């Protein structure tokens, strides 16, 4: 009984295996043909053997002709689901390639095809067979080791509306900060333009968004403000227009390959929706995020745009390492010649992708001209400890922050202050003497006859009368005094007010 059961299982397995034999008479002629390897060349997909609808795929097979003569051969790909052959490629003719191999020749042959947009999301088995044209029954080998996963990426929840109703025709990289199309650096500005055609609907407002997916087809944050770039446009029926979207690549995004999609939908009805993978249906594009080896940049300046003379001000500079290398030491400089500003602050261990703030505290000179000044902020990096020298700085990344100087509180010279103090003290003494005289008169019960000095309506007051008497006495003395040696005026050394330059906080 056990032998019978084992025989049935063996026969069943043999039948099952034979179902996946695509050579007409099974694998034959292995001494003449060799299928060495099969590789997913990741042409439009970023993850090996994981494809999405409408993606362009390249499979490369490494083969060898062991015959002594040149022959014509065929390489063919077949996809199986639930033991049945299915259509995966948009054009099945792209799954077969005919070519010539010389005697004892090895060669790489590629099959290039596009995944049909109607292909179901599922797992499929891929079979490759390699055989001699017109002689498959004698020379045919195959490989059936790969499992393919087809993903269906839908930007619109209910799928795209018909392209005859609404369509994004093309997405273009306008190369704002990037020299190479679709290759972007963290911290750089990007401009994307697209064309939207409203072919069927009455006038309405359409929202346009950009969405980026990583190699696992998961949405990733790719802008500095962590938002999807978005705009809107109003189109009437049979009308089209271009839309520009601007954004800055996130400083924290990782290097790698990404896919970019544009999505547009009716503001009042999200089911009216269409999407497109950059750059176009006929030319899907992989977005590359690349960091330079070394690049440090000041990304933001916080501080006043106006200040008064003698005023204390504070600036904060935000510094980011955009390079792939960590920086052991970075120097941040603030400079203006006319305001006598030249200060630096050094940062230690600024790692790749890391951001740090530095703060400068300054005092505006009290003799600064009332004008508008450019304050330069610059970063130096790639430090060489042996020479104590920074190798790199990029003038294009420098920031000029403009500061307008206004008139502040003017400090009086020290001599003028001393004179004012002397006058004030003399006045105080004189007032105190007058008050004391009045008090003594009252205490002695003195009776003053005639006009009362200081009473309302009188033309003289007691202090004025005393002053006149004093001046008359001085005049008489000087008239009768013999000329003598005149003393030289005492020289007063002017006091120098210390001007504070920038201090490190």
C-alpha positions in Angstrom: 0.0 0.0 0.0 2.8 2.4 0.9 4.6 1.5 -2.4 1.4 2.3 -4.3 1.0 5.6 -2.5 4.6 6.6 -3.1 4.2 5.7 -6.8 1.1 7.9 -7.1 2.9 10.9 -5.4 5.9 10.4 -7.7 3.8 10.3 -10.8 1.9 13.4 -9.6 5.1 15.3 -9.1 6.4 14.3 -12.5 3.2 15.4 -14.1 3.4 18.7 -12.3 7.0 19.3 -13.3 6.2 18.4 -16.9 3.5 21.1 -16.9 6.3 23.7 -16.5 8.5 22.3 -19.3 8.5 24.8 -22.1 10.9 23.0 -24.4 8.8 20.9 -26.7 10.5 17.7 -25.6 11.9 18.9 -22.3 15.4 20.0 -21.7 17.6 18.6 -24.4 21.0 19.4 -25.9 22.6 20.7 -22.7 26.0 19.7 -24.0 25.5 22.2 -26.9 23.7 25.1 -25.2 24.2 26.7 -21.8 21.9 29.2 -20.1 24.4 30.7 -17.6 22.4 33.4 -15.7 19.3 35.7 -15.7 19.3 39.2 -14.2 16.8 41.9 -13.6 18.7 45.0 -14.9 16.5 47.4 -12.8 15.8 49.6 -15.8 12.8 51.4 -14.5 12.2 49.4 -11.3 14.4 50.1 -8.3 13.7 46.8 -6.5 14.9 43.5 -8.2 12.1 41.4 -9.6 9.4 43.7 -8.3 7.7 45.5 -11.1 4.8 48.0 -11.4 2.3 48.4 -14.2 3.5 50.6 -17.1 7.2 50.2 -16.0 9.9 49.5 -18.5 11.8 46.2 -17.7 15.0 44.8 -19.0 15.9 41.1 -18.4 19.4 40.1 -19.4 20.4 36.4 -20.0 24.0 35.3 -20.3 24.2 32.3 -22.7 26.8 30.2 -24.5 26.9 28.2 -27.8 29.1 25.2 -27.3 28.7 24.0 -30.9 31.5 24.1 -33.4 29.4 26.1 -35.9 27.7 29.5 -35.9 23.9 29.1 -35.5 20.7 31.1 -35.1 19.1 30.9 -31.7 16.0 32.3 -29.8 15.6 33.5 -26.2 12.1 33.7 -24.9 10.3 34.7 -21.7 7.1 33.3 -20.4 5.0 34.2 -17.3 2.9 31.7 -15.4 0.1 32.1 -12.9 -1.9 29.1 -11.5 -0.3 26.8 -14.1 -1.4 29.0 -16.9 0.5 31.3 -19.2 -0.6 34.9 -18.9 0.1 38.2 -20.6 2.3 40.6 -18.7 4.1 42.6 -21.3 2.3 45.3 -23.3 3.7 43.7 -26.4 4.2 40.0 -26.3 6.6 40.2 -29.3 9.1 41.9 -26.9 9.4 38.7 -24.9 11.2 36.9 -27.8 14.6 37.8 -29.3 16.3 36.1 -32.3 20.1 36.3 -32.7 23.2 34.6 -34.0 26.0 33.0 -32.0 29.4 32.0 -33.3 31.0 28.7 -32.4 32.0 28.6 -28.7 30.7 32.1 -28.2 29.3 33.6 -25.0 26.9 36.5 -25.2 24.5 38.6 -23.2 21.0 39.0 -24.7 18.4 41.5 -23.3 14.6 41.4 -23.5 13.1 44.8 -23.1 9.4 45.2 -22.5 6.8 47.3 -20.7 4.4 45.9 -18.1 0.8 46.1 -19.3 -1.1 48.7 -17.3 -4.0 46.2 -17.0 -1.8 43.5 -15.4 -3.2 42.3 -12.0 -1.3 42.9 -8.8 0.0 39.4 -8.0 3.1 37.1 -7.9 4.1 35.3 -11.1 6.7 32.7 -12.2 9.1 33.7 -14.9 10.5 31.1 -17.3 13.3 31.7 -19.8 14.1 29.3 -22.5 17.0 29.2 -24.9 16.9 27.1 -28.0 18.2 26.6 -31.6 15.9 28.0 -34.2 14.1 25.3 -36.1 15.6 22.6 -33.9 13.9 23.1 -30.5 13.3 19.3 -30.1 17.0 18.6 -30.1 18.6 21.8 -28.5 16.5 23.6 -25.9 17.3 24.6 -22.3 15.3 26.6 -19.8 15.4 28.4 -16.4 12.5 28.7 -14.0 14.1 30.1 -10.9 12.6 33.6 -10.6 9.4 34.7 -9.0 8.1 38.1 -10.1 5.9 40.5 -8.0 3.7 42.9 -9.9 2.6 46.0 -8.0 -0.2 48.3 -9.1 0.5 51.9 -8.0 -2.6 54.0 -7.9 -2.3 57.7 -7.1 -6.0 58.1 -7.5 -8.1 56.0 -5.1 -10.6 54.9 -7.7 -8.0 54.8 -10.5 -7.5 57.2 -13.3 -10.4 58.6 -15.4 -10.2 57.9 -19.1 -7.4 59.8 -20.9 -10.0 61.2 -23.3 -11.5 63.0 -20.3 -8.6 64.3 -18.3 -4.8 63.8 -18.8 -1.4 64.9 -17.5 0.6 64.6 -20.7 4.2 65.2 -19.5 6.2 66.1 -16.4 9.4 68.2 -17.0 12.4 68.9 -14.8 13.3 72.5 -15.5 16.7 72.2 -13.9 16.6 75.0 -11.4 19.6 74.2 -9.3 20.5 70.9 -10.8 22.7 70.6 -13.9 21.7 67.0 -14.7 18.0 66.3 -15.4 16.2 64.3 -12.6 19.4 64.2 -10.5 18.9 66.3 -7.4 20.9 67.3 -4.3 19.5 67.8 -0.8 19.0 71.5 -0.1 18.8 72.4 -3.8 15.8 74.1 -5.4 13.8 72.2 -8.0 11.3 73.4 -10.6 8.8 71.0 -12.1 6.4 71.9 -14.9 3.5 69.8 -16.2 0.8 70.1 -18.7 -2.8 69.3 -17.8 -5.5 68.8 -20.4 -9.2 69.0 -19.6 -10.8 67.3 -22.6 -14.3 66.5 -21.4 -15.4 68.4 -18.2 -17.1 71.7 -17.8 -15.0 74.5 -16.2 -13.7 73.6 -12.8 -10.7 74.0 -10.5 -8.1 71.2 -10.5 -5.6 70.5 -7.7 -2.2 69.4 -8.8 0.2 67.5 -6.4 3.6 65.9 -6.7 4.2 62.6 -4.8 7.6 60.7 -4.5 8.0 57.0 -3.7 11.1 55.2 -2.5 12.4 51.9 -3.7 9.7 50.1 -1.7 7.1 52.2 -3.4 6.2 53.9 -0.1 5.6 57.7 -0.1 8.6 59.6 1.2 9.0 63.1 2.5 11.2 64.9 -0.1 10.7 68.6 0.4 12.2 70.9 3.1 8.8 71.9 4.4 7.7 68.2 4.6 4.6 68.9 2.3 3.6 67.7 -1.1 4.3 70.4 -3.7 0.8 71.6 -4.7 -0.9 74.2 -6.9 -4.3 74.6 -8.6 -5.5 75.7 -12.0 -8.9 76.4 -13.5 -9.6 74.9 -16.9 -12.7 74.9 -19.1 -13.7 72.1 -21.4 -11.2 71.4 -24.2 -8.6 73.6 -22.5 -5.0 72.9 -21.4 -2.3 74.8 -19.6 1.1 74.4 -18.0 1.6 74.4 -14.2 4.9 75.1 -12.4 5.7 73.7 -9.0 8.7 74.8 -6.9 10.2 73.2 -3.9 13.5 72.6 -2.0 14.8 69.0 -1.6 14.8 67.9 2.1 18.2 68.0 3.8 17.4 64.7 5.5 16.4 62.7 2.5 18.6 59.6 1.9 20.6 59.0 -1.3 19.0 56.6 -3.7 16.6 56.1 -6.5 13.0 57.3 -6.3 9.9 57.6 -8.6 7.9 60.8 -9.0 4.2 61.1 -9.7 2.0 64.0 -10.5 -1.7 63.7 -9.5 -4.5 66.1 -10.5 -8.1 66.0 -9.3 -11.3 68.1 -9.3 -11.3 70.2 -6.2 -15.0 69.4 -5.6 -14.9 65.7 -6.7 -11.7 63.7 -6.0 -13.1 60.8 -8.1 -12.4 62.9 -11.1 -8.7 62.2 -11.0 -5.7 61.4 -13.2 -2.0 60.7 -12.6 1.3 60.3 -14.4 4.7 58.9 -13.5 7.5 61.3 -14.5 8.5 61.9 -17.1 5.9 60.6 -19.6 4.0 57.4 -20.5 6.5 56.6 -23.2 9.5 57.4 -21.0 9.2 56.7 -17.3 12.1 58.1 -15.3 14.0 57.3 -12.1 14.8 60.2 -9.8 18.3 60.1 -8.3 19.1 61.8 -5.0 22.9 62.3 -4.8 24.9 64.1 -2.1 28.3 65.6 -3.0 31.2 64.3 -1.0 31.5 67.6 0.8 29.2 70.6 1.1 28.3 72.7 4.1 25.9 75.6 3.7 24.3 78.3 5.8 20.6 77.7 5.1 19.0 80.4 7.3 19.8 83.7 9.0 17.7 85.0 11.9 18.3 88.5 13.1 17.3 92.2 12.8 17.2 94.2 9.5 17.4 97.5 11.4 19.6 98.6 14.3 20.5 101.9 16.0 24.0 103.1 16.7 25.4 101.7 20.0 22.7 99.0 20.0 23.5 95.4 20.8 22.1 92.9 18.3 22.1 89.1 17.9 22.2 86.9 14.7 21.6 83.2 14.5 22.9 81.2 11.5 21.5 77.7 10.7 24.2 75.5 9.2 23.6 72.2 7.4 26.1 69.5 6.2 24.7 68.5 2.7 27.8 66.3 2.0 28.0 62.5 2.3 31.1 63.0 4.5 31.1 64.0 8.2 32.9 67.2 9.0 35.2 67.1 12.0 35.4 70.9 12.1 33.5 73.7 10.4 34.0 77.5 10.6 31.2 80.1 10.3 32.2 83.7 9.5 30.3 87.0 9.8 31.9 90.0 8.2 31.4 93.7 7.2 34.4 96.1 6.7 32.6 99.4 7.3 31.1 98.2 10.6 34.4 96.6 11.7 32.7 93.2 12.0 34.9 90.1 11.5 34.1 87.1 13.8 34.1 83.3 13.4 32.6 80.5 15.3 33.8 76.9 14.9 31.5 73.8 15.0 32.8 70.4 15.9 31.5 67.1 14.5 28.9 68.2 12.0 27.7 64.9 10.5 26.2 64.3 7.1 22.7 65.6 7.0 23.0 67.3 10.4 21.9 70.9 11.1 23.2 73.2 13.9 22.6 76.8 15.0 25.4 79.3 15.9 24.8 82.7 17.5 26.7 86.0 17.0 26.3 88.9 19.4 27.4 92.3 18.1 27.3 96.0 19.2 26.9 98.6 16.5 29.6 101.3 16.7 28.2 104.6 18.0 29.9 106.5 15.1 28.5 104.2 12.3 27.1 106.0 9.3 23.4 105.9 8.9 23.2 103.6 5.9 22.4 100.1 4.6 25.1 97.5 5.0 25.5 93.9 3.6 26.5 91.5 6.4 28.2 88.5 4.9 27.7 85.0 6.4 30.0 82.3 5.0 30.9 78.6 5.8 34.3 77.0 5.5 34.7 73.2 5.7 36.9 70.2 4.8 39.3 71.0 7.6 42.9 69.8 7.4 44.2 69.4 11.0 47.9 69.1 9.8 47.9 72.5 8.1 45.2 74.0 10.3 43.4 75.1 7.1 39.9 74.8 5.6 40.1 73.5 2.1 36.6 74.4 0.9 34.2 77.3 0.8 31.6 78.1 -1.9 30.9 81.8 -2.5 27.7 80.9 -4.3 26.4 79.6 -1.0 27.3 82.7 1.0 24.4 84.8 2.4 24.3 88.6 2.4 21.9 89.9 5.1 21.2 93.6 4.8 21.2 95.8 7.9 20.0 99.4 8.0 21.6 101.6 10.7 19.4 104.2 12.3 20.3 107.1 14.6 20.5 106.0 18.2 20.9 107.9 21.5 23.9 110.2 21.2 26.3 110.1 24.2 27.5 113.7 25.2 31.3 114.3 25.6 32.6 113.8 29.1 33.7 117.5 29.4 30.1 118.6 28.6 28.8 116.2 31.2 31.2 117.6 33.8 30.2 121.3 33.1 26.5 120.4 33.3 27.2 118.7 36.7 29.1 121.8 38.0 26.3 124.1 37.0 23.7 121.9 38.5 25.7 121.7 41.8 26.2 125.5 41.9 22.5 126.0 41.4 21.7 123.5 44.2 24.1 125.3 46.6 22.6 128.7 45.7 19.1 127.5 46.3 20.0 126.0 49.6 21.7 129.2 50.7 18.7 131.3 49.8 16.4 128.9 51.6 18.6 129.1 54.7 18.6 132.9 54.8 14.8 133.0 54.5 14.6 130.6 57.4 16.9 132.6 59.6 14.9 135.8 58.9 11.7 134.1 59.9 13.3 132.7 63.1 14.6 136.2 64.1 11.2 137.8 63.6 12.8 140.4 61.3 10.4 142.9 59.8 11.2 143.9 56.2 9.7 147.2 55.2 9.0 148.4 51.6 8.4 146.1 48.7 8.5 142.5 49.5 11.1 140.7 47.4 9.7 137.6 45.6 6.1 138.6 46.1 3.8 138.2 43.1 3.7 140.9 40.6 7.2 142.4 41.5 10.0 142.8 38.9 12.9 141.6 41.1 13.4 138.6 43.2 15.8 138.2 46.1 18.2 135.8 44.3 18.4 138.2 41.3 19.2 141.2 43.6 22.0 139.2 45.3 23.4 138.3 42.0 23.6 141.8 40.8 25.3 143.0 44.0 27.9 140.2 43.6 28.6 141.1 40.0 29.0 144.8 40.9 31.5 143.8 43.6 33.5 141.7 41.2 33.6 144.5 38.7 34.9 147.0 41.2 37.6 144.6 42.4 38.8 143.9 38.8 38.9 147.6 38.0 41.3 148.4 40.8 43.4 145.2 40.7 46.8 145.4 39.1 47.5 143.2 36.1 49.3 140.0 37.1 50.5 136.7 35.7 47.5 134.8 34.2 47.2 131.1 34.9 47.0 128.8 31.8 43.7 126.9 31.4 43.8 123.4 32.6 43.9 120.8 29.8 41.1 118.2 30.1 42.0 114.9 28.4 38.9 113.7 26.4 37.6 110.4 27.6 37.6 107.7 24.9 34.5 105.5 24.9 35.4 101.9 24.2 33.8 100.4 21.1 32.8 96.8 21.5 33.3 94.6 18.5 31.5 91.2 18.0 31.5 88.9 20.9 30.9 85.2 20.9 27.8 84.2 22.8 
